[in-house]
């Protein structure tokens, strides 16, 4: 018989409170290209007991499906938004495959942003943001508006 660990549920699945987990361990990493670091990043998540990792500078361009397929084989899901029109950049979330989530629509001009809603008894909206260039004033204005707007959107 195996020992029951707080937060575990039958079958070993992980999720939010509705799935028996009272907390969600979240991290952030700037990868400078995730393509050649997939296993290092997932190893870091496992060693640090992370459920969700926000990632900046993924540098993914059209190869998200291949990277996502590699990750799903080892128990993770990749949700990404590539930088449009330039090389580098890009933001993503890496989640354990048993965490239920939905992607939120988002559009910004002065920064890269990806939002997800992690489902459970008490849902959680997460955003990974990466500001590029010298657009500080525009970023501050747009980010403040984004915060106000995001707080008003009902998530059911």
Secondary structure, 3 states (H helix, E strand, C coil): CCCCCCCCCHHHCCCCHHHCCCCCCEEEEECCCCHHHHHHHHHHHHHCCCCEEEEECCCCCCCHHHHHHHHHHCCEEEEEECCCCCCCCCEEEEEECCCCEEEECCCCCCEEEEEEEECCCCCEEEEEEEECCCCHHHHHHHHHHHHHHHHHCCCC
